[in-house]
Amino acid sequence: MLKKLETIFSEEKLKVFDYLSDWIRIIDINGNILFQNAQMTKMIGDQVGENCLDKNFENNVIPGTSIEDFNGLGQNTKNLVIGLEEFMVKSSIVTEDNNPIAIIETFRNVTMESIAIKRYQKIMKKTQKELNDAREIQKCLLPEAGDHRGLDVNYKYIPSEYLSGDMFDVIPIDDTKTAIYIADVVAHGISASILTMFVRQSVRYHIARSSITGYTPDIILRSLIRRFGELNLEDSKYFTIFYGVFDKSKGTFHYANAGHNAIPLKIDMDGKVEKLKGTGLPISLITSKGNYSENIIDLKIGEKILFYTDGITETKDYFGEFYGTDRLIDLVSKNPENILDKIVNEVSGYRWGRQEDDIAILLVERKEDENGN
């Protein structure tokens, strides 16, 4: 057997193995060790002549690879712990006249890589748990569905990642007034989700002080600019927000838009759809000053307002075409019932590939109160 091996591996080639840092071992098909390179011999001693397939291993012989271990391509890779170290063993069959005559085993020390992978897996497991916890917290901060002082509230909230950069809220101001907003933070992930917490807490803080500062859209949005400036973030960080106040006693919705390009839609009892027009700059370090134009519309009993983010309208099909506002308007005008489910289903069917942006849809409908108002 050794003579046959030497016809394939010359003495010079075998000597080359001695210069490699990996351990190299050649065994015959019966498991007899025919060759070890110098590095392997230095570390474990000379085991040439021993059988590495014998189950009753003696003299600390390292277990070898048998012919039965190879896959259909004649390859085998396994990890083997030797002492306190871990090795990746790659084995190849040596043939003569298409018949296997020997096996070459390459032992590469992967102890440090294995330790690094295990540490990484541990960190990732911890990070995954923290992301799951953060996602649940973020979801719990959303308003409850159902009645909010004359408004029936429903929504869909579908992050593209574990955490979302979209946020909306429904906040009571007093017995007759309710604040409603939807916001979209640039980018996704952890930093975007933290900014949604900033938006939520800042809006609620200013509304809590509204008896002193006022609650109108322009006041709230300018207050957000001041507080956002205190964060000293990069210029590339910003968010858009559409903020309004529903007044049940007057049947009005008073609003302003800070750069939110997903324009909310008012839907009347006949299915007629109207965009809530209004323009303004996003909340950023660049917009350190400025006023926001305000608009007021009537909101009658049975009429709805659909708030959403651009995760809906900027969903792309196979050809890269946006779903767009026109398709959304056409859909909601023809489907007065179960609007949210139908939007999600149609957009999901329109999308080609994975969801690339967060999706938030908030539907509020004015309802009669117990007094018939």
N, C-alpha and C positions, 0 to 999 in steps of 0.2 A: 504493500500500500504506500509506503513512504517513497519507494522508487517512482511510482506513478505520480505522486504529488510533486516530486522534484522535476518531472518532465514539464509541469505547468508553472511551478514556482522555482525559478533558478535560485542559486545560492545568493546571488546579488540582490534579487528581489526580496528574498527573505531578510536580508540585512537591512533593506530600506525600512522594513517594519520596526526595526530597533530604534529608529530616529523619531518615531511617532509618539506623541504624548498619550494617545489612547492605548488601551491594552488590546493586543491582537492575539487571538488564539486560533489554531487550526486543529480540528479533530476529524477522525475518520467517521464513516457512517455508523460505526458501532459504538462511538463515544470515546475511543481511545485518543488521548491528547498527543498530537504529533509535534506541535510547535507552540511556543510562547515567545512573544517579543521581549526585549530587554526590560521595558518598563513594567510589564506584568510580572516577570520573574523577580524583579527588584522588590515589588510590593507584596507578593504573596508566596514567593519561593518557587522553585522548579517543580512543576507538577507533570512534566512530560512523562508519558508512560502510564499515567493513571487513567482510569475510566471515569468520565464525568457524567455518564448516564446511569451508573450503578446507584441504586436507591440507598444502599448502605455506604454512604460516603465516608471515607476515612481520610486522615491527613488534611482535613479542611479543603478538600477538592471542591471547586466551584461547579455547581450543576450546569450542564450544557444543553444544547439544542438538538433535538432528535429530528430525523427526517419527517416524522409524522406531524411535527409542529409547524411546518411550512404551509403557507396558503397556496392557492392555485398558480400564483405568479412566482413561486419559489422564493418568497420573502418571509421574514419573521422579525418582529421587533417586540421586545419585552423589557420591563424594568426589573432589576434584581438588586436586592439589598445585600451588601457584602460588608460585614462588620458594622461600622457606624456610617457607611457611605452608601449612596444609591447610584446605580449605573444603568444606563440605557444600553441594552445589548441588541445590536443589529446583526443578523445572520444571513449568509448567502451560501447557496449550494455550489460546489465545484463539480463540474461534470467532465467526463471523457467518453467520447462516442455516445453522447446523450444519456450516459448513465452516471448517477451521482457517485462520487468517490470520496468527497470530503466536504466539510463545512467550515467556512471562515466566520469567526465571531469577533465583532468589534465592540469593546467595552468602553463607553464614554462616561466619565464621571459627571453626573448631573445633580450632585448633592446640593450645591448652592442654588441651582435653578429650581430644584424641587422645594427647597426651603422657601425661596422667593415666591413660588407659585402658591404654596400653602398659606404663606402670609397674605398674599394678594387675595386668595379665596376667602380667608378669614375677614379681611378688611371689606371685601365686596359683600360678604354675607351680612356684616354689620351695617354697611352702607345701604344695602337693599332693605333691611329692616327699618332703618331710619327714614328712607324714602317712602316706604309703605306707611309708616306712622305719620309722616308729613302730609302725604296725600290724603289720609283719612281726616287729619286736622283741617286741611284746606277745604275738603268737602263739607265738614261740619260747620264751617264758617259761612256757608251759603245760606240764604234765607229759607225758611220753611215754605213748602208749597201750601197753597190754600188761601184762605181769606186774610187780607191785610187791609182792614178798615175801608171796605167798599171795593177793594181790588182783589180779583181772583188771580193768584200767581202760580205759574207752572214753568218748568225749565228743563233743559237738557245740558249736561256738562260733560264733555268728552275730551280730556287732555290728550295731546299727541304723544307725550311722554308721561312719566310718573307724576310730574308736577306741571301745573298749568300757569300760563302767563295771563289768563283771562280771569276776570272777576266781575261779579255783579252783586247788587244788594238792594234790599227794600227796607227803608228805615222810617219809623214813625217820627214825625216832628212834633205834632200836637194832636188834638182830638180830630182835626179835619184834614190835616196835611200829611202827606207821605212822600219821602224822597226816594227816587229810583235812579240808579245809574248802572252803566255797563262800561268796563274798562278793558283795555288790551295793552299789555306791556310788551315792548319790543323783545324779540327772542323768546326762548323757552327755558325750561329747566329750573335749577335751584334759585339762581339770582332773580329770574323773572317771577318765580312764585313768592319770593321774599318781598319783592316790590308790590305784589298784589296785596300782601298783608299791610304794607305801608299805606296803600291807597285806601283800603278798608278802614283802617284805624284812623287815618287822617280825616276822611269824610265824616265818620261817626263823631270824631272829636269836635269838628267844626259845627256839626249839627247840634251837638250837645250844648255848644256855646251860642247857638243861633239867637237866643233871646238878647244877646249882647251884640253879636256881630252881624246877624241877619242870615237868612238861609237861601236867598235867591241864587240861581245858577251862577251868575257872574261873580258874586261874592265867594261862593264855595270854590269855584275854579281858580280864582286869583289866590285864595288861601292855599290851595294845593301847590301852586307855583312857588309860593314863599317857602312852604315846608319842604318841598322837593329840593329846592336850592340848598337847604341846610345839610343835605346828605353828601354834598361834594362828590358826586359820582362822575364818571366819564361823560363827555359830551354826547357819546353815542347812546347813552341810556335815556329813554323817554317812554311815555305811555300816552295813549289817547283815552278820552273818557267822554261819554255822553251822559249828562246829568240833568234831571228834571224833578219837578215837584208837582204831585197831583193834589188838587184841592177839592175835596169831596163837597164842600159847601157851595162851591161855585161851579163844579163840574168842568174844571180846566186842568190842563197840563202845561206847566211853565218850564221851558228847557233851554239849554245851551249846549253847543258842541265844541269840544276841545280836540279837534283833529281826528275824530272817529269817522273813518271812511265807510264803515258799515252802517249806513243811515237807517235808523229805526223806521218801521212802517206802521202807519195807522190803518186799521182795517175796520170799515163800518159794517153795519148789520147786513148790507146787501153784498158784501164781499169786495166793495170798492177799496182800492189800496192807495194810500197817499204817503209819500216820503216826508219825513219831518225835517224840512230844510233848515240848515244852519251851519255856519262855517266858523272855524277858529283854529289856532295853532295848538299842537300837542303840548302836554306838560313836559318841559325840558329845561335844561340850564340856559338854553338860548332864549326861551320865552320868559325872561326874568320879570318882564312887565307886560301889561296889556289888559285890554277889556274884552269881554266876550259878549257878542250880540245875543239877545234873549228873544224867544218867541213864545207865544201862548196859543194853544189850540183848545177847542172844546172837546171833551171826552164824554160822550153820552152813554147811558146804560146799554150794555151789550156790545159796545165798541171795544176794540182791542188795540194794543201797541205791541209790536214784535221787535224786541231788541236782539241783536246778534253781533258776532265778531266776524272778521274776514276769513276765519277758517271755513266758513260756509261759502262765501262768494268767490274766494280764491282757490277753491278746490279745482284741480285740473283733470281733464280727461286724457285719453291716450295721446291725443294730438297737442297737448299742452294748453288747451283752451279753458279759460276760467268758467266755472259754473255761472257766475255773474248775478247781478241784481235782477235783471229782467226775468230770468228763469225763476228766481225766488218769488218775485211779485206774481208771476203767472200761477205758480203753485199755490200760494196762499189764497189768491182770489178765487180759485176753483175748489179749494178744500177748507171750508170754514170749520170743520170738525177735525179733531186729532191732528192739528197743524204741526206740532212738534215732531211727532212720530213720522209723519209723512215727509217732513224736511230731512230728517236724519236718514230715512230709508232712501230717498231719492238722491241725496248727495253721496251716500255710500255707494249707490249703484253707478253714479256718474264718475266717481274717483277711479283713477288708474294708479295702482301701486299703493304704497303705505300712506297713512294720514300724516301729512307734514306739518300741520298747524293745529293749534288748539281750537276746539269748537265750544262755543257757549251760546245758548239761545234762551231768551227770557220772554215769556208771553204774559202780559197782564191784561185783564179784562175787567171793565167796570161793571159792578153788580149792584143790585138793589140792596139797601140795608134793611134792617128790621122795621124801619119806619116807611119803607117804600120809596126811599130817596136814592 
